[in-house]
Amino acid sequence: TAFFHGDLKEVVYMQQPPGFIDHLFPDHVCKLRKSLYGLKQAPRAWFDKLFQVLHALGFTQSSSDASLFVLNGPQLVIVLVYVDDML
């Protein structure tokens, strides 16, 4: 479900999904505001959202590995992101 929380920067439209077709306007399309799993932009949108949150919390992104975030405080906190999983 992580990919559902990414905000899209591009304008993306999709056909109405089966079972949710408006019978008055069956040819209309849906304009997406959030990413969907399987959408080409979904991983990028999800990572951008995660980056913004971690940055706001004080994490810094490693210069040697873009998927590694470090918070140096009273305790060292390390977050490693792999695809859509975190360690």
C-alpha positions as CSV (number, residue, x, y, z in Angstrom):
1,T,0.0,0.0,0.0
2,A,3.0,2.3,0.2
3,F,2.7,3.3,-3.5
4,F,-0.8,4.7,-2.8
5,H,0.6,7.6,-0.8
6,G,2.8,9.1,-3.4
7,D,1.7,12.5,-4.9
8,L,1.9,12.7,-8.6
9,K,3.7,15.6,-10.2
10,E,2.5,14.8,-13.7
11,V,-1.1,14.8,-15.0
12,V,-2.2,11.2,-15.3
13,Y,-5.6,9.9,-16.5
14,M,-6.9,6.4,-16.5
15,Q,-10.0,4.6,-17.7
16,Q,-12.8,4.0,-15.2
17,P,-12.1,0.8,-13.4
18,P,-14.4,-2.2,-13.9
19,G,-17.3,-2.1,-11.4
20,F,-17.0,1.6,-10.9
21,I,-18.1,2.8,-14.3
22,D,-20.5,5.8,-14.3
23,H,-23.4,4.6,-16.4
24,L,-24.2,8.3,-17.3
25,F,-20.7,9.0,-18.5
26,P,-19.1,5.6,-19.5
27,D,-16.5,7.3,-21.8
28,H,-15.2,9.7,-19.1
29,V,-11.8,9.1,-17.6
30,C,-10.4,9.5,-14.0
31,K,-7.7,12.1,-13.2
32,L,-5.4,10.6,-10.6
33,R,-4.2,12.7,-7.6
34,K,-2.3,9.9,-6.0
35,S,-0.2,7.1,-7.5
36,L,-1.4,3.6,-8.0
37,Y,0.5,0.4,-7.7
38,G,1.7,-0.6,-11.2
39,L,1.8,3.0,-12.4
40,K,5.2,3.9,-14.0
41,Q,5.4,7.0,-11.7
42,A,4.5,5.2,-8.5
43,P,8.0,4.2,-7.2
44,R,9.4,7.7,-7.9
45,A,6.4,9.4,-6.3
46,W,6.6,7.1,-3.2
47,F,10.3,7.6,-2.8
48,D,9.9,11.4,-3.1
49,K,7.2,11.4,-0.4
50,L,9.4,9.3,1.9
51,F,12.4,11.5,1.2
52,Q,10.4,14.6,2.2
53,V,9.3,13.1,5.5
54,L,12.7,11.8,6.4
55,H,14.3,15.1,5.5
56,A,11.7,17.0,7.7
57,L,12.6,14.6,10.6
58,G,16.3,15.6,10.3
59,F,17.6,12.6,8.3
60,T,20.4,13.2,5.8
61,Q,20.7,11.2,2.6
62,S,24.0,9.4,2.1
63,S,26.2,10.7,-0.7
64,S,27.4,7.2,-1.5
65,D,24.0,5.4,-1.5
66,A,20.8,7.3,-2.2
67,S,18.7,4.7,-0.4
68,L,20.5,5.2,2.9
69,F,19.4,7.9,5.4
70,V,21.1,8.7,8.7
71,L,20.0,10.7,11.7
72,N,22.8,11.7,14.0
73,G,21.4,12.7,17.4
74,P,21.5,11.4,20.9
75,Q,21.2,8.0,19.2
76,L,22.3,7.0,15.7
77,V,19.3,6.1,13.5
78,I,19.9,4.5,10.1
79,V,17.2,3.8,7.5
80,L,17.9,1.8,4.5
81,V,15.3,1.7,1.7
82,Y,15.1,-1.1,-0.8
83,V,12.3,-0.8,-3.4
84,D,9.3,-0.3,-1.1
85,D,10.8,-1.9,2.0
86,M,12.7,-0.2,4.9
87,L,15.2,-1.7,7.3
